[in-house]
Amino acid sequence: MKLAGIGYPERTLALDKPRKVLMTAAREKNRKGFGSQGTAFLITILIVGSLTALALAFAQEAIVEVSLSSYSRDGIVAHQNAYSGVFLALAALKKEESDAVENGQPQEIKAFLEQLKSEFDFSWRVIDECGKLNVNLLLNADGEVNEERSAQIVRLFQTIGSKEGSLDGLFDWLDQDDEPRMNGAESDYYENLEDPYSCGNGPFLTTRQIHMVRGFEGAPQIADFLTIYSDGKVNINTAPLEVLMSLHESIDTPTAQMIIRYRQDIPFKTTEDLKNVPGMDDSLFAAILPWISVKSRIYSIEAEGRHGDASFRILAVASLEGKKPRFLYWRTL
């Protein structure tokens, strides 16, 4: 043992040295191998993460596409329902044999609505354009002011609380010159607005244009009393109280209310029937006779169709003169 311990120290060291080298090499190899495997693992994680993100994005896009497709389908059905509402209203108006009106909506239309509401999701509102004052007739064919019609409009403005000065704006819009009245406006005014446009200098083409006139921008209710479609005569079966009062200075609130109460019980079949209303004497009847009628042939229809989350609105004005309805205005919303 002593001989071995004394005689072979260099050999033992010589044998141990290669072993250390091999162990060091092995550790280096393992270290390098672990680094390669770690890199591969990280790359795999990144690839899987990217694929997952793409899959989620694709799924989200697919959900959006399905939603849009569903909404598009709902929109088409809603449009068809609104379209059907317009023509059902026209059919009801055409079919109607009497002028009986309940709450401003012909009774025949209400019967149709009750019958079809379980099949179609829509609603509509019918407005008699002949129950309003025609603003385009404020000037005659020669461009001169029609004093009697102007007085009616002034009385209407007084009744609904509008400023009389606004009448100048209507005159300036209707006339063909560029000279503004005291409370009116011509193109010089309108073209300097934030959203400029020119003065009409002619008849209103739509009732929406009335809101473009100076003084009428914030008066949406005026469309309930003014029209551009009638022949100028007011249907006393459908005219609201404010329009009835505008026909003559002698028609006050009680008289207009009597007219409305009378027609609710017995619709006027002829203008002569108006004489049966208490307070309607011969002189007053003769004064308003040129301005009244008991028939209507032009109607506004507001129809809304719905399906799912979608809704669609149609605004139309139709004339029932002749065998087929003729559209004077059509707008979709």
C-alpha positions in Angstrom: 0.0 0.0 0.0 2.8 2.3 0.8 4.5 1.4 -2.4 1.4 2.1 -4.3 0.8 5.3 -2.5 4.5 6.4 -3.1 5.2 4.8 -6.4 2.2 5.8 -8.5 1.2 9.4 -7.7 2.0 10.8 -11.1 0.2 7.9 -12.9 -2.9 8.5 -10.7 -2.9 12.2 -11.6 -2.4 11.3 -15.2 -5.4 9.0 -15.1 -7.5 11.6 -13.3 -6.8 14.3 -15.9 -8.5 12.7 -18.9 -11.5 11.9 -16.6 -11.8 15.6 -15.7 -11.5 16.5 -19.3 -14.3 14.1 -20.2 -16.5 15.3 -17.4 -15.9 18.9 -18.4 -16.7 18.0 -22.0 -19.8 16.2 -21.0 -21.0 19.1 -18.9 -20.3 21.5 -21.8 -22.2 19.2 -24.1 -25.1 19.0 -21.7 -25.0 22.7 -21.3 -25.0 23.3 -25.1 -27.7 20.7 -25.5 -29.9 22.3 -22.9 -29.5 25.7 -24.6 -30.6 24.3 -28.0 -33.5 22.5 -26.4 -34.5 25.8 -24.6 -34.3 27.7 -27.8 -36.5 25.2 -29.6 -39.0 25.3 -26.7 -39.2 29.0 -26.8 -39.7 28.9 -30.6 -42.4 26.3 -30.2 -44.1 28.5 -27.6 -44.0 31.5 -29.9 -45.4 29.5 -32.8 -48.2 28.1 -30.7 -48.9 31.5 -29.3 -49.0 33.0 -32.8 -51.3 30.3 -34.1 -53.6 30.7 -31.0 -53.7 34.5 -31.6 -54.5 33.9 -35.3 -57.2 31.4 -34.4 -58.8 33.8 -31.9 -58.6 36.6 -34.4 -60.2 34.4 -37.1 -62.9 33.3 -34.6 -63.6 36.9 -33.7 -63.8 37.9 -37.3 -66.1 34.9 -38.0 -68.3 36.1 -35.1 -68.4 39.6 -36.6 -69.1 38.3 -40.0 -72.0 36.1 -38.7 -73.3 39.1 -36.8 -73.1 41.4 -39.8 -74.7 38.7 -42.0 -77.5 38.3 -39.4 -78.0 42.1 -39.2 -77.9 42.4 -43.0 -80.6 39.7 -43.2 -82.6 41.5 -40.4 -82.2 44.8 -42.3 -83.5 43.3 -45.5 -86.6 41.9 -43.7 -87.1 45.2 -41.9 -87.0 47.1 -45.2 -89.5 44.8 -46.7 -91.8 45.2 -43.7 -91.6 49.0 -44.0 -92.2 48.8 -47.7 -95.2 46.6 -47.1 -96.5 49.0 -44.5 -96.5 51.9 -47.1 -98.4 49.9 -49.7 -100.8 48.4 -47.1 -101.6 51.9 -46.0 -102.2 53.0 -49.6 -104.4 50.0 -50.2 -106.5 50.8 -47.1 -106.8 54.4 -48.2 -107.8 53.5 -51.7 -110.3 50.9 -50.4 -111.9 53.3 -47.9 -115.4 54.3 -49.0 -116.0 56.9 -46.4 -114.0 59.7 -44.9 -114.5 58.6 -41.3 -111.3 59.3 -39.4 -110.5 58.4 -35.8 -107.6 60.2 -34.1 -106.1 61.2 -37.4 -105.8 57.6 -38.7 -108.4 56.2 -41.0 -110.4 53.4 -39.4 -109.8 51.0 -42.3 -106.1 51.3 -41.7 -106.6 50.3 -38.1 -108.5 47.2 -39.2 -105.7 46.2 -41.5 -103.2 46.8 -38.8 -105.0 44.6 -36.3 -105.3 41.9 -38.9 -101.7 41.9 -40.0 -99.7 42.8 -36.9 -99.2 39.1 -36.0 -97.6 38.5 -39.4 -95.4 41.6 -40.0 -93.5 43.7 -37.5 -94.2 47.2 -38.7 -96.1 50.3 -37.8 -97.3 53.3 -39.8 -98.8 56.7 -39.5 -101.0 58.4 -42.1 -101.2 62.2 -42.3 -103.7 64.0 -44.5 -101.8 66.7 -46.4 -105.1 68.3 -47.3 -105.6 69.2 -43.6 -102.8 71.7 -43.7 -102.1 75.2 -45.2 -100.1 75.2 -48.5 -97.1 77.4 -48.0 -96.2 77.4 -51.7 -99.4 79.4 -52.4 -98.3 82.4 -50.4 -97.3 84.0 -53.7 -99.5 83.8 -56.8 -98.4 82.8 -60.3 -97.1 86.4 -60.9 -94.9 86.3 -57.8 -97.2 88.7 -55.9 -98.2 88.1 -52.3 -101.6 86.5 -51.7 -102.9 88.6 -48.9 -105.6 86.3 -47.8 -103.3 83.2 -47.6 -100.7 85.3 -45.9 -103.2 86.4 -43.3 -104.0 82.7 -42.7 -100.4 81.8 -42.1 -100.0 84.8 -39.8 -102.9 83.6 -37.7 -101.4 80.1 -37.7 -98.1 81.4 -36.4 -100.0 83.4 -33.7 -101.9 80.3 -32.6 -98.8 78.0 -32.4 -96.7 80.7 -30.8 -94.3 81.4 -33.7 -93.0 84.8 -34.6 -94.8 86.7 -37.3 -91.5 88.0 -38.7 -90.7 84.5 -39.9 -93.2 85.1 -42.7 -90.7 87.4 -44.4 -88.3 84.4 -44.6 -90.9 82.4 -46.4 -91.6 85.2 -48.9 -87.9 85.6 -49.6 -87.5 81.9 -50.2 -90.4 81.8 -52.6 -89.8 85.0 -54.6 -87.3 85.2 -57.4 -85.4 88.3 -56.4 -82.4 88.8 -54.2 -83.7 91.6 -52.0 -84.2 90.5 -48.4 -87.3 91.7 -46.4 -86.8 93.1 -43.0 -87.0 89.8 -41.1 -86.2 87.6 -44.1 -83.0 86.4 -45.9 -81.7 85.8 -49.3 -78.7 83.8 -50.6 -76.2 86.3 -49.1 -77.3 85.2 -45.7 -77.6 81.4 -46.4 -74.3 81.2 -48.2 -72.4 82.6 -45.2 -73.7 80.0 -42.8 -71.4 77.3 -41.4 -73.0 74.8 -43.8 -73.8 77.1 -46.7 -76.6 76.7 -49.3 -78.5 79.0 -51.6 -81.9 80.5 -51.2 -84.7 78.6 -53.1 -86.0 81.6 -55.0 -89.0 79.4 -56.0 -91.6 77.0 -54.6 -90.5 74.6 -51.9 -89.6 71.2 -53.3 -90.1 69.3 -50.0 -91.5 70.2 -46.7 -88.1 69.6 -45.2 -86.9 72.7 -47.0 -89.1 74.8 -44.8 -86.7 74.1 -41.9 -83.9 75.7 -44.0 -85.6 79.1 -44.0 -84.3 81.6 -41.5 -86.5 81.6 -38.4 -87.7 78.0 -39.0 -84.6 76.1 -38.0 -85.8 75.2 -34.6 -89.5 74.8 -35.4 -90.0 71.1 -36.3 -93.7 71.2 -35.3 -94.4 73.5 -38.2 -94.6 70.5 -40.6 -97.8 69.5 -38.8 -99.5 72.5 -40.2 -97.9 73.4 -43.5 -97.7 71.4 -46.7 -96.6 71.9 -50.3 -98.8 69.2 -51.9 -102.5 70.2 -51.6 -104.6 72.3 -54.0 -104.9 75.0 -51.3 -108.2 73.9 -49.9 -108.3 72.6 -46.3 -110.2 69.4 -45.5 -112.4 70.3 -42.5 -112.7 66.6 -41.6 -109.0 66.3 -40.8 -107.6 69.8 -40.2 -106.2 70.3 -36.6 -107.6 73.0 -34.4 -104.7 75.4 -35.2 -105.4 75.2 -39.0 -109.2 75.6 -38.5 -108.5 78.8 -36.5 -106.2 80.1 -39.2 -109.0 80.1 -41.8 -110.7 83.2 -40.5 -110.3 85.6 -37.7 -113.8 84.9 -36.5 -113.0 81.2 -35.9 -111.8 81.2 -32.2 -110.9 78.3 -30.1 -114.5 77.4 -29.0 -115.7 77.5 -32.6 -112.8 75.3 -33.8 -113.5 72.8 -31.0 -117.2 72.7 -32.0 -116.2 71.8 -35.6 -113.9 69.0 -34.3 -116.6 67.6 -31.9 -119.2 67.7 -34.7 -117.0 65.8 -37.2 -116.1 63.2 -34.6 -119.8 62.2 -34.4 -120.8 63.0 -38.0 -118.1 63.5 -40.6 -118.8 66.3 -43.0 -120.0 64.9 -46.4 -120.4 68.3 -48.0 -119.1 71.8 -47.1 -122.8 72.8 -46.5 -122.8 70.5 -43.5 -120.5 73.0 -41.8 -123.6 75.3 -41.3 -124.9 72.8 -38.8 -122.1 73.6 -36.4 -123.1 76.0 -33.6 -121.5 79.4 -34.1 -121.1 79.0 -37.9 -123.3 81.8 -39.3 -123.9 82.4 -43.0 -121.4 85.3 -43.3 -118.6 83.3 -41.7 -119.4 80.2 -43.9 -119.4 82.4 -47.0 -116.0 83.9 -46.0 -114.2 80.5 -45.6 -116.0 78.5 -48.4 -113.3 79.2 -51.0 -110.7 77.7 -48.7 -112.4 74.5 -47.5 -113.3 71.0 -48.7 -114.4 67.6 -47.3 -112.2 65.4 -49.4 -108.6 64.4 -49.4 -106.4 62.8 -52.1 -102.9 63.3 -50.9 -101.4 61.6 -47.9 -98.1 61.4 -46.1 -97.1 57.9 -44.8 -94.5 57.2 -42.2 -93.8 53.5 -42.1 -91.3 51.6 -39.9 -90.4 48.0 -40.3 -88.5 45.9 -37.7 -86.9 42.5 -37.6 -84.5 41.3 -35.0 -82.2 44.2 -34.1 -82.7 46.1 -37.3 -85.3 48.8 -38.1 -86.0 50.7 -41.3 -88.1 53.8 -41.9 -89.8 55.1 -45.1 -91.3 58.6 -45.5 -93.6 58.9 -48.5 -96.2 61.2 -49.9 -98.7 59.8 -52.4 -101.5 61.1 -54.5 -104.6 58.9 -54.9 -105.8 60.7 -57.9 -106.4 58.2 -60.7 -106.4 54.4 -60.7 -103.0 54.0 -59.2 -101.2 55.8 -56.4 -98.6 58.3 -57.6 -95.7 59.0 -55.3 -94.7 62.7 -54.9 -92.0 62.0 -52.3 -90.0 59.0 -51.1 -87.3 58.9 -48.6 -85.7 56.0 -46.7 -84.0 56.3 -43.2 
